[in-house]
């Protein structure tokens, strides 16, 4: 976004500067990290004309080259900039995630252990189209004391440069190092960083499945995110008809391209004759393409035939796969075989079926009588969202600021040696829990 | 340990069986997971003769081929088996790490979110020499509901097979799947698994730096552990002489091959004339080889000259590098350049210097007036230790059972749709914290 040099040495120097900046951020007080965000919110207002001019250049260059929904995401206006500033102020007001004590323990008299939150260090974030992602990610990174190297979509290059200039102005005005938030010039720069686990601590892709998979395949650095969002809704034998129809409609149609939208409905055999006609009557008039197994089609001939490929498809559009299952076992087996570990839901009035589903399904989100679309950091009450992870390591599900944190163990002693706690005359540890600092 | 086939298909089937077993373990009650451990402790007692016979075969085969300290670790006796059984019983008595609720929040009336701990799934553990690692790791994995694929050192193959048989007997007797703990036949089996992030969730190496580095280089699966333990002790201008000498001695000599032993002492210029002679007088008679910078050697000519390579060496033996630094800044810079992020300590009576060190050093453990040797799961009071991580993602520092856990978000609703929380007439979320289940 800032330069055009693909020289790996220059990129590594940028990352080293980011590392230096992250060290500085790690020891800053809450006020300074909130201050830079409040300053950024102001800058977005002050710089509205130049940001919108830069965006207009991107929009006219992209005309006819990107689809209408991508164009919608690319286009900025005063209201969107205002919303960005409001979002930045909201992050500024979140409680401090740093320097939080999650454990305080006396190991022995005068020997006290504490575990204190700290930033991860340097993030590399690759995002597509949407320029507001730059502001949101910068705000989350700065709030949590992390430096960030950003690579946005090339179709938003002027917008991103203008937004980055606002971030760097805010850093400068607050006395924080500008290297805390830097733009990477191109994909080659990202590739150069992916080979350096010593320079980058976490890679965060915000974009398509292809983007996530390509980054995961290219690096040993941990990648936070999810490639697939193949979510199911199980309509149990004891599902309430009206609730089942309303939840399928919401989970499929409220925002079909979201990762937490459902792709497949699994319908208990005993409820199929009751539920299928109601689903078809609700969804077909709304333009949903229905694809079902032979049992579905027997009960509702308006449903098109599904192929095996449908069970593994993330449509992202108003297409819904439907399958009749013999029982909950078969539904669970289908989810194990085809789910992506994102979010799975059951609709049932039977507490035993719900309890079994909640206990057995291995996914980041497991829901009973609620739309899968609730799987989201804002709806969960995290205030801000880094992304949604389907991995089991580090953070899982919607990830708030805590996904950008690690911790350090601090031990404060008065000369204690391990020698005294070993051997036949060993001192015993007290291991007494102390109340963490407020 | 069990078969000799390097067929990758067979290895993948083992991992799939482990995955099935892990699903079963994930839903077991505390009593069943504790039960299998208590049963294992009994089995170790009952099978003492056959385990010791198997071990004798390994010991005689290894005679003259491995060094005395490795032989010491390989050799089992009734007392060591008894200690293993005691360790297994201690793990059985730890509180249940599974099904713990770390967050409970009302999103709206009748819509309740909770975050519940769950196992990671399938672990692949590669360990060297020490056969008791097999029992310790099996106990930790079963306690936390994880399945584990184990590859031990080939010099311990008979011992490992006998110990594995005890684990599998305990699983069988408790009605749990034997596939929960399986032995991998050889390094080729490990290599086949490292290519399958879908089959293995976490790789845990227990052994040399070379082992850790080779596993990290060969896989995209997260590897929990540390390659290097280059720890420093900073002797500040205001260090107490007697404490400094006692802590250096403990941190270097109490167990020199431990990863948390120190390799380098950094001595503040203003204290060098006072501290260096005292250190030399204490350490040289104990057989420690001292290697120092020119300033050290001016003050204490008995110190041999250090080369640049000494600042990056993990000796693992009684050799200590020593360097005089101009101030705390220079000490911190040296640690940034040469530390491995494991454990760093300062000795000082100056609260400001201590506070700055504790705030600024980026390592898993940062200590004031205490030996680095305290960086250990047992000493921290975790009851049991999976390993020590120098990574920032997931778990850092000494890792107890919690390093083997992930979590799932459970959402219990009554038909809520996201549609109702969007748009101009949107319902508001309550986001009210509820008390987690006891």
Interface residues (C-beta under 8 A of the other chain):
Chain A: X23 X26 X27 X105 X107 X111 X113 X118 X120 X121 X201 X202 X216 X217 X219 X220 X222 X240 X243 X246 X247 X249 X250 X254 X255 X336 X354 X358 X359 X360 X362 X363 X364 X365 X366 X367 X368 X369 X370 X371 X373 X374 X375 X379 X380 X381 X392 X393 X394 X396 X397 X398 X406 X407 X408 X409 X410 X411 X412 X413 X414 X415 X416 X417 X418 X419 X421 X422 X429 X431
Chain B: X23 X26 X27 X105 X107 X111 X113 X118 X120 X121 X201 X202 X216 X217 X219 X220 X222 X240 X243 X246 X247 X249 X250 X254 X255 X336 X354 X358 X359 X360 X362 X363 X364 X365 X366 X367 X368 X369 X370 X371 X373 X374 X375 X379 X380 X381 X392 X393 X394 X396 X397 X398 X406 X407 X408 X409 X410 X411 X412 X413 X414 X415 X416 X417 X418 X419 X421 X422 X429 X431
